[in-house]
Each structure stands twice: as structure tokens, then as C-alpha cells.
């Protein structure tokens, strides 16, 4: 098993850029491309996921709640979870549409979607224009005919993440003015989290040994142009945890990853994490997890054999 990072003292770094950790879970449901008959209709329903509905050819009548929309070629609809909706043909004309249902655990992305005050984006809108080439790429079945199922699934996931990146950029301008204070707080909290992730990839124990009781929050707050108390308050509002506890969880996670690599001694791991000695690391690890590093490693070694029994 490879370790999550290699500290600078083990190499000869000339420059370093710390990228944010990516810990996002995305679920995709009921993705389909459908051409319907001239008398097609779909009854009123709702589902617990977001829905992206895009008309490729013709037009459909989409009813969302008590409001009806004529969705023409190139028009896009983004429906929140729990929204009752139905659809049917117009004047007996067939149409083709593409649909994606999804949920995602990215709080910042969801907070942006929640601030949208519309569900319909006409073909001429910035949102529909930006998303069109990516939706067509995903919806084109010819591009996927020769792929193995696992390859196709991976390409689909990558394409949808790319689509979400474009969606983020497109709707951020639409939503920025709806609830600026709340939105700004959420984005600020994620900027703080990204900087804490950068700290976790460096020498954490040296930070603990300093007189900085905020675990680097003073420096982060200064970079963002806010006070340390405001920095702590915003972070706790969004993540329901203090920045210090968040950083401790990150370091504990890094420690567990390193301890899972049986090729490394606990002394080596303590050195990688920057602790002055193994005793200091052991005390800190036990304070965070309730068990010693050696006990945790022993449990990791026992678990595979227990699973086979």
C-alpha cells in the first residue's frame, strides 16, 4: 500500500503546490436517452435526487408543481429533489430527451443548487449554452458502443464530473446574488478547509509544538482577510466542527493510512508526521482515536483473517 504523501525531508523538493483533497461521493440514477411516441406521457411523480432533463429534438410539456413549461430543443431543466413533475408530448409530436438523476455529498455544490430560483433554462441561456456540448457528449451512444462496461462506467463518471464543473461555473453567476452572505460563508468555509488540508500534508506536529493555539488558523484568517474568531465561527456554521477538530481528523486519517502500511515502522511514521519522538506520536494518536498506534496496527492485521473465517 502506498502512503498518502512523502514529506519534503525525504526528497529534494524545489517547489510545492498543495492541491485540495477530493472526498466527494456522487451517485447517478436512471440515466437515459429516450425518443417517445406521439401520444407519450409520464404521470406526476417525484424522487429524492436532482434531475437534469434536456431536450435534444422536438418539444415536451413539462409540468412542475402547478407551473407548465414548453421545453424545446436545447432547453434544460434542473429539478430539485422532492419536486413533483410530469411530462407529455405537445400536439401529438414525438420528441427526444436525455435525463440524469444524481445526488452528491459536496456541500458547496449543493448549497449553490439550492439557491437557484428557477428550474427552466432556455437554449439561449448561459447555463444551457455552457452545458450543451457536455450533455451531448454523455448522451451520444455511438461514443460508447465499443467500451467494456467498467470502462464505460468510469468514462461516464468522469464526464459527469466535468459536466458538474461547467454547471458550477455557469450557475454561480445566476445564484451569486440570491443569498450573498450565506453563499459567501459556505465558500469561505471550504477555502479554510482546503488550507487545512494543505497543513495536514505538511509537518503537523511542529505546528502543535508552537504557541499558536489555533493550529494555523491565525495564518489562514490573515490570508483570507478575516479575524481568527470569524474564521472559526464561519467554519463551524458550515461543517458543525471547529477548524482545530477538523485538522485533527485529517491528521488522524493520515496516521491511519501510514499505519496500514506494514513496511513502515511506527518510529518512521512518527518522523514522517514530524513528531519529536515515538512517545509523543503515540500519546497524540491515542488521544484522537482512543487506542495506541501499535494496537491500531494490530487490529488492521487481524481484520483480514477474521473476514476469511
N, C-alpha and C positions, 0 to 999 in steps of 0.2 A: 504494500500500500504506500503510495507516495504521500509525503507531508503536504500540508496546505500552503506552506511558504518556506522559503530559505532566507534566513536573516542576512543582512548585509555583511556581517563579520565573517560569514562562511564563504563569501565570494569577493569580487572586486568590482562593486557597483560604481559606475561613473555617473549615472543618472538614474532617477527612480520616479515612476509615476504610479500612484496607488489608485486603482480603479475600484468603484463601489462593488461590494459583494452582491451577487444576484441570488435571491432566495424567493423566487416567485413561483407559485403554483397556479397553473391555468388548466381549466377543464373545458373541452369542446364537446358539444352535444348536437345531434340532429343536423349535421351539415348536409345540405342537399341542393342540387340543381334540378329544377323541375319545370317542364313545359306542361301546361294544363289544357284541358278540353274547353270547348266554348261555353259549356254550362257548369264549369267548376266553381265550387265554393267551399270554404273551410269555416266550420262553426266557431262561435265565440269560445275562447279558451285563454288560459294564461299559464305561465311557467316560471319557476324560480330563478331563471337565468336571464341575462341580457340577450336580446335578439338583434342581429343586423339583417335587414331584409333589403335586397337590391334587385330592381327590375332590369333585366337585360334586353327584353324585347316585348313590345306591346304595352299594355297598361292594366293595372289592377285597382280595385276599390278596396282600400284598407280602412276598416273602422276600428278606431282606438278609443275605448270608452264610449262616449256619446258623440265623438267627432269623426267624420269621414274624410278620407283623403284620396284623391285620384293620384295614384303613383304611376308615373310614366317612365319610359325608358331612360335609364341613367339616374332616376330618383332613388334616394337612400332613406331608409327609416331605421332609427335606433330606439328600441323599445326597452324600458326598464323592467326589472323583474316584477312579477305580480300584476302586470298591466293586461287587462282584458282586451282582446282584439280578435277580429275576424277578417276574412278577405273573400273576394269573389271576382269573377270576370265582369267586364263592362260591355254592354250591348252585344253580348254573345261573341266576343273576340278572344281568341286564345292569347296567352302570354307566357313568358319565361322569366323565372326569378331565381335568385340564389339566396340561401339563408344560412346563417351561422348562429347557434346558441352558445353562450360562453359564460363562465364565471372565472374570476381571477382574484387572488388574495392581495393584490397590490393596493394598499390603502390610498395612496396618492392618485392613482389612476381612477379608482372607484369614486373618490371624492370629486374628481373632475366630471365624470359622467353624471353624478348625482346633481350637479349644478346646471345641467342642460335644461332649458325651459321649453324645448321643442323636441318633437320626435321625427319630423319630416324635414329632409334636406333635399331641395330640388337639384336637378342635374347641374344647374348653373352656380350652385353654392360652392364656397371654398372647400367645405368638408367633403361633398360628393366628388368634386373635381380631384381632390388630393387622393381619395381612396379608390377611385375608379380603376387605375391600372393594377393595383394590388388585388382588388376583388376579382378582376377578370383573370389575373394570373392564377389565383387559387381555384376559380370556378372552371377553368378550361380543362376538361377531362383528357384531352389529347396529350397534354404535357405529362400525364401520369400513367399512361397505358402500359408502358414497359417496365414500371418500377415494381420491385418487391413490396409487399405490404408494409414491412417495417420501414423501408426506405421512404415509402410514400407518406407514412405517418410522421416521420421525422421532418421531411420536407414541408408537410402541412403545418406542423408546429412552428417551424422556422418562419414560414410565410405569414402565419397569423400574427406572430410577434412583430414581424416587420410591418404588417398592416396596423397593429396597435400603435407602433411608434409614429406612423403617419397620422393616425387618428388623434393621438395625443397632441401633436403639433397643430393639427387643423382645428380641433375644438377648443384648445386652450385659449385662443383668441375669442371664440364665441362665449366662453364661460368666465373669462377673467373678470369681467365687470359685474357679474351676478352677485357674488358674495366675496369681495376682495379681501376683507380682513380674515375670514375663516380660511379661504383658499391659501392666502399668503402664509398663514400659520402652519398649515399642513405641509406646504412646500418647504418652509423653513425647517420644520422638524426633520424632514427627510434629508435636507442638506447637513444638518447636525449629525444624523445617523451615518451618513456617508463619511463624514470626517472621523467619527468614532471608529468606523470600520478601518479607516486608514491607520489610526492609532493602534488598533488591535493587531495589525500586521507588522507593527514595529516592536520596540522594546518596552513592553507594558510595565514590567516590574520596576524599571528605572523611574517611570512616572509615579508609581506608588511610593517610592522612597523619597520623593521630593515633598516639599511643603505645600504643594498645590492640592488642596482638599477637593477640588472639582474634577480631578482626573483629566485635566486638559481642557475643561470646559471654558476656563478663562481665555485661553488662546483661541478656541473655536468661536466664542462670543465676540472677541475682538475682530476676528476675520470677517464675521458676518455683520459687524457694526451694531451689536446689541449688547445689553448688560448680561452678566452671568446669571442673575436671577431670572431675567426674562427668557434667557436661553433654556434654563431648567424648566420654567413654567410651560413654555410652548411645547417642549419635548414631552413632558408628562401629559399634557392635554391630548396629544395625538397618540402616543404609544402606551399610555397608562403605566409608565415605568420611568424612573429617573434616568438621566444620562449615565450616571455612575453605575447603576444596576445593569443597564443595557451593555455598557462596556465590559462589566464583569462577566456577563453571559457570553459575550463574544470571546473573551479570553478563555473562559471555561471550555467553550466549544473547540477552540484551537488546541487547548491542552488535551482534550479527549481524542482529537484526531491524531495528535502526535503519540499519545499513549497507546493507540491502537496499532501503531507500527512497532512490532515486536523486535525489530532490528535495532531500535534505539534504546539506550539506557535512560533511566529516569534522570540521571545526572546530566546526560546530553540534552534532554528535553528542558530541564531547568535552565541550562545555559542558553539554549535557543530562545527561550522566553525572557531571558535577561535577568533571572533571579541570581542573587549573590551566592546562594548555596542551595543544595537539595532540600534542606530542612525548611528554609523559607518558602520554597515552592510547595512542599508537602503541606505546610500549615495553611497556605492560601487556598490550595486545591480542596482541602478538607473543609475549610470554612465555606466555600462555594457549593460543594457537592455533598458534603456530609460523610464522605469516605476518603481514605488516603489514595494517592496515585497508584501505589502498589496494589491496593485492594481493587481499585477500578480495573487495572490491567488484568488482574487475576480473574475477575468476573468476565472480562472480554474473552479470555482464553477458555473459560468453562462453557460459555454460552453455546458455541458451535456444537460441542459434544452432547450437550443437553438436548439440542434440537434434533440430533440424529437418533436419540434414544426412543 
